[in-house]
Amino acid sequence: MTIQTFLDTIATPELQVIGGHWQTARGAKTMPAWSDIDPVAIGRSLRYVWSWKYDRAAETFTGRLAGEEIVRAFGKSPRGVPMSEFFAPEIYETFYPWHKRVVLEPACMRGIGMIYNNLGRNFTGERIMLPLAEDGSSGDGILGATVYRLLPDADLQDEHEREAGGEQITFFSIA
């Protein structure tokens, strides 16, 4: 699948802005650098953005930033916090491989459906993950964004749906 295929799958307008900016920022490179990302170009969509810095030698992620809607969802900011400490172990076991694949393959990722369900919240929405690379080719970070809305319990079909989650994840290789 191509980058354009990935961009064409993004349904949420705020995430389309972020994905389009990432594509423009990378230019002829495989991936843009963190310094290529322009908050002004992202505009009001910045509140949905989050980012992690990846240390290849240690194979760890450290929080770089989170917009106000992400901080609201988690009740805290990941800035300066190792991913392994930010998330509960069972959440980390799910999220870490997704992030590592985005950085190392490299790939873009799109998730849609019952996001954050594994955090015990009934949120539906869409998320994207985009790789970053200071040298343009060796992934060293992630620019992500998540747009969500809270579902009242009545909107869930049954207890099984609440427990099962239902986020559909798709990876799009860019190598």
Summary of the structure (lengths in Angstrom):
residues: 175
radius of gyration: 15.5
end to end distance: 10.3
largest distance: 48.5
contacts: 543
relative contact order: 0.20
helix: 42%
strand: 28%
